[in-house]
Amino acid sequence: MSFGMPILLTLENLVILLVGAGGREHAIAWKLAQSARVEKIFVAPGNGGTAIGKKVSNVDIGVSDFARLTKFALENKVNFVIPGPEQPLVEGIHTAFRKIGIPVFGPSQKAAQMEGSKTFSKDFMKRHNIPTAAYENFSDFEKAKTYLKSISHRVVLKASGLAAGKGVLIPTTAVESLNSLYAIMVAKEFGTAGDEVVIEEYLEGQELSVLAFSDGYTVIPLPPAQDHKRAFDGDQGPNTGGMGCYAPTPVATVKVLEEIKRTILQPTIDGMRRDGFPFVGLLFTGIMLTDSGPKVLEYNVRFGDPETEVVLPLLSDDTDLAEVMLACAEGRLDSVHIGIRQGFAATVVIASGGYPGSYVKGKEITIDEVSP
């Protein structure tokens, strides 16, 4: 079942519009270009890596400029759209392209709220008995402050809205907790993302990321990754979108992965479908392995960055990423091959000075030839 998506089985060639500008999009374009079905990949706006890729060219259009993106797609015979970052998904890129008859690998705007609103996703998990940290949601600073003063256990504070992976604060004292709450809700350190806040119990354990394809029914997880978010050496400094990552992580045994699929991934996909917003695309679930079992930290509704850069190279040569994505959009994920090669992959992020705070963008870098 394709949830109303157009069927593309008769198409021989794919002209793809990949939306985004990160290392994630470079990795996706690299793997897509290996498909015999892919004729051309336009990346909007792209980066230096995608500028020199096989079958790939950049297009100077922003990720949220739906009017120009749809116009370009029609003019250039694009027949498949792949959004990379969360922002256009939350803003409704899926609807914008469905209106002109072009299918999208990615969730609807409603389903994208699983990442766009942490209060929404936490309430979803509670409703469907998906294991996660105990929590309370607040939209009023004074009520949130009163709650913090009434508890003694350690907490994590999360801006509910999109904050580029930086809206999670982990205080170590009661004073830090109150200061963190003020930073999110009053000082608006993360802008309107902090209009609501989730205050949840601090979980101890090993953290991992599971990226999984889904067509709204079937869910197929990829090798589990572990990223490291602190900005500085020794796991110090503020949280970032990720400074490095490797996969597969040895903390996730076969037994653990089976439990994650049974208690988290499949119930999530089934719950979203039952609630009327089926998930089609790539679900990226952050998970903590606690003494009482795996628990969800957060959902993301797209490929992770830097996780994508280590997971996609682990797909076997005979795995056609374009075909897998089409199968998700067409509701036939159970009919395609997804093979995993033996081995490991790792990536390190190079960031401009000052990141994740104030920093200069667009600096030119030069790298030497890299051997495969």
GIMO-V146656 format. One record per residue. N is the residue number from 1. RES is the residue in three letters. SS is DSSP state (helix for helix, strand for strand, loop for the rest). D_FIRST is the distance of its C-alpha to the first C-alpha in whole Angstrom. Layout:
BEGIN
n/res/ss/d_first
N/RES/SS/D_FIRST
N/RES/SS/D_FIRST
END
This chain:
BEGIN
n/res/ss/d_first
1/MET/loop/0
2/SER/loop/4
3/PHE/loop/6
4/GLY/loop/8
5/MET/loop/9
6/PRO/loop/11
7/ILE/loop/11
8/LEU/loop/13
9/LEU/loop/14
10/THR/loop/17
11/LEU/loop/19
12/GLU/loop/22
13/ASN/loop/23
14/LEU/strand/21
15/VAL/strand/24
16/ILE/strand/23
17/LEU/strand/24
18/LEU/strand/24
19/VAL/strand/26
20/GLY/strand/28
21/ALA/loop/32
22/GLY/loop/32
23/GLY/helix/32
24/ARG/helix/29
25/GLU/helix/28
26/HIS/helix/30
27/ALA/helix/29
28/ILE/helix/25
29/ALA/helix/27
30/TRP/helix/29
31/LYS/helix/26
32/LEU/helix/24
33/ALA/loop/27
34/GLN/loop/27
35/SER/loop/24
36/ALA/loop/25
37/ARG/loop/23
38/VAL/strand/24
39/GLU/strand/27
40/LYS/strand/27
41/ILE/strand/27
42/PHE/strand/28
43/VAL/strand/29
44/ALA/strand/30
45/PRO/strand/32
46/GLY/loop/33
47/ASN/loop/36
48/GLY/loop/38
49/GLY/loop/36
50/THR/helix/33
51/ALA/helix/36
52/ILE/helix/37
53/GLY/loop/34
54/LYS/loop/33
55/LYS/loop/31
56/VAL/strand/31
57/SER/strand/33
58/ASN/strand/33
59/VAL/strand/33
60/ASP/loop/35
61/ILE/loop/33
62/GLY/loop/32
63/VAL/loop/29
64/SER/loop/29
65/ASP/loop/30
66/PHE/helix/27
67/ALA/helix/29
68/ARG/helix/31
69/LEU/helix/28
70/THR/helix/26
71/LYS/helix/29
72/PHE/helix/29
73/ALA/helix/26
74/LEU/helix/26
75/GLU/helix/30
76/ASN/loop/29
77/LYS/loop/26
78/VAL/loop/23
79/ASN/loop/20
80/PHE/strand/18
81/VAL/strand/19
82/ILE/strand/20
83/PRO/strand/22
84/GLY/loop/24
85/PRO/loop/26
86/GLU/helix/25
87/GLN/helix/27
88/PRO/helix/25
89/LEU/helix/22
90/VAL/helix/23
91/GLU/helix/25
92/GLY/loop/22
93/ILE/helix/21
94/HIS/helix/18
95/THR/helix/19
96/ALA/helix/21
97/PHE/helix/19
98/ARG/helix/17
99/LYS/loop/20
100/ILE/loop/21
101/GLY/loop/17
102/ILE/loop/17
103/PRO/loop/14
104/VAL/strand/15
105/PHE/strand/15
106/GLY/loop/16
107/PRO/loop/15
108/SER/loop/16
109/GLN/loop/19
110/LYS/loop/19
111/ALA/loop/17
112/ALA/loop/20
113/GLN/helix/22
114/MET/helix/22
115/GLU/helix/24
116/GLY/helix/26
117/SER/loop/27
118/LYS/helix/29
119/THR/helix/30
120/PHE/helix/26
121/SER/helix/25
122/LYS/helix/28
123/ASP/helix/27
124/PHE/helix/23
125/MET/helix/25
126/LYS/helix/27
127/ARG/helix/25
128/HIS/loop/23
129/ASN/loop/26
130/ILE/loop/25
131/PRO/loop/28
132/THR/strand/30
133/ALA/loop/33
134/ALA/loop/35
135/TYR/strand/35
136/GLU/strand/36
137/ASN/strand/35
138/PHE/strand/38
139/SER/loop/38
140/ASP/loop/42
141/PHE/helix/44
142/GLU/helix/47
143/LYS/helix/45
144/ALA/helix/43
145/LYS/helix/47
146/THR/helix/48
147/TYR/helix/45
148/LEU/helix/46
149/LYS/helix/50
150/SER/helix/49
151/ILE/loop/47
152/SER/loop/49
153/HIS/loop/46
154/ARG/loop/45
155/VAL/strand/42
156/VAL/strand/39
157/LEU/strand/39
158/LYS/strand/36
159/ALA/strand/35
160/SER/loop/32
161/GLY/loop/31
162/LEU/loop/31
163/ALA/loop/34
164/ALA/loop/33
165/GLY/loop/33
166/LYS/loop/37
167/GLY/loop/36
168/VAL/strand/37
169/LEU/strand/40
170/ILE/loop/42
171/PRO/loop/45
172/THR/loop/48
173/THR/loop/50
174/ALA/helix/50
175/VAL/helix/52
176/GLU/helix/49
177/SER/helix/47
178/LEU/helix/48
179/ASN/helix/49
180/SER/helix/45
181/LEU/helix/44
182/TYR/helix/47
183/ALA/helix/45
184/ILE/helix/42
185/MET/helix/42
186/VAL/loop/46
187/ALA/loop/46
188/LYS/loop/43
189/GLU/loop/43
190/PHE/loop/39
191/GLY/helix/39
192/THR/helix/37
193/ALA/helix/35
194/GLY/helix/38
195/ASP/helix/38
196/GLU/loop/36
197/VAL/strand/37
198/VAL/strand/35
199/ILE/strand/38
200/GLU/strand/37
201/GLU/strand/39
202/TYR/loop/40
203/LEU/loop/38
204/GLU/loop/40
205/GLY/loop/38
206/GLN/strand/37
207/GLU/strand/34
208/LEU/strand/31
209/SER/strand/28
210/VAL/strand/24
211/LEU/strand/22
212/ALA/strand/18
213/PHE/strand/15
214/SER/strand/12
215/ASP/loop/8
216/GLY/loop/8
217/TYR/loop/9
218/THR/loop/11
219/VAL/strand/14
220/ILE/strand/16
221/PRO/strand/20
222/LEU/loop/22
223/PRO/loop/26
224/PRO/loop/28
225/ALA/strand/30
226/GLN/strand/33
227/ASP/strand/34
228/HIS/strand/38
229/LYS/strand/38
230/ARG/strand/42
231/ALA/strand/43
232/PHE/strand/46
233/ASP/loop/47
234/GLY/loop/48
235/ASP/loop/45
236/GLN/strand/47
237/GLY/strand/46
238/PRO/strand/43
239/ASN/strand/40
240/THR/strand/38
241/GLY/strand/35
242/GLY/strand/35
243/MET/strand/39
244/GLY/strand/37
245/CYS/strand/35
246/TYR/strand/34
247/ALA/strand/32
248/PRO/loop/31
249/THR/loop/33
250/PRO/loop/35
251/VAL/loop/35
252/ALA/loop/32
253/THR/loop/32
254/VAL/helix/30
255/LYS/helix/30
256/VAL/helix/30
257/LEU/helix/27
258/GLU/helix/25
259/GLU/helix/26
260/ILE/helix/25
261/LYS/helix/21
262/ARG/helix/22
263/THR/helix/24
264/ILE/helix/22
265/LEU/helix/19
266/GLN/helix/17
267/PRO/helix/18
268/THR/helix/18
269/ILE/helix/14
270/ASP/helix/14
271/GLY/helix/17
272/MET/helix/15
273/ARG/helix/12
274/ARG/helix/14
275/ASP/loop/17
276/GLY/loop/14
277/PHE/loop/14
278/PRO/loop/11
279/PHE/loop/12
280/VAL/loop/11
281/GLY/strand/14
282/LEU/strand/17
283/LEU/strand/18
284/PHE/strand/22
285/THR/strand/24
286/GLY/strand/28
287/ILE/strand/29
288/MET/strand/32
289/LEU/strand/34
290/THR/strand/36
291/ASP/loop/38
292/SER/loop/36
293/GLY/strand/33
294/PRO/strand/30
295/LYS/strand/30
296/VAL/strand/28
297/LEU/strand/30
298/GLU/strand/27
299/TYR/strand/24
300/ASN/strand/23
301/VAL/loop/20
302/ARG/loop/21
303/PHE/loop/23
304/GLY/loop/26
305/ASP/loop/30
306/PRO/loop/32
307/GLU/helix/29
308/THR/helix/27
309/GLU/helix/30
310/VAL/helix/31
311/VAL/helix/27
312/LEU/helix/26
313/PRO/helix/29
314/LEU/helix/29
315/LEU/strand/26
316/SER/loop/27
317/ASP/loop/28
318/ASP/loop/25
319/THR/loop/22
320/ASP/loop/21
321/LEU/helix/20
322/ALA/helix/19
323/GLU/helix/16
324/VAL/helix/15
325/MET/helix/15
326/LEU/helix/13
327/ALA/helix/10
328/CYS/helix/10
329/ALA/helix/9
330/GLU/loop/7
331/GLY/loop/5
332/ARG/loop/7
333/LEU/helix/10
334/ASP/helix/11
335/SER/helix/12
336/VAL/loop/15
337/HIS/loop/18
338/ILE/loop/20
339/GLY/loop/23
340/ILE/strand/26
341/ARG/loop/30
342/GLN/loop/33
343/GLY/loop/35
344/PHE/loop/35
345/ALA/strand/34
346/ALA/strand/36
347/THR/strand/37
348/VAL/strand/39
349/VAL/loop/39
350/ILE/loop/42
351/ALA/loop/42
352/SER/loop/45
353/GLY/loop/48
354/GLY/loop/47
355/TYR/loop/44
356/PRO/loop/42
357/GLY/loop/44
358/SER/loop/46
359/TYR/loop/46
360/VAL/loop/46
361/LYS/loop/43
362/GLY/loop/43
363/LYS/loop/46
364/GLU/loop/46
365/ILE/loop/46
366/THR/loop/47
367/ILE/loop/46
368/ASP/loop/47
369/GLU/loop/45
370/VAL/loop/43
371/SER/loop/43
372/PRO/loop/40
END
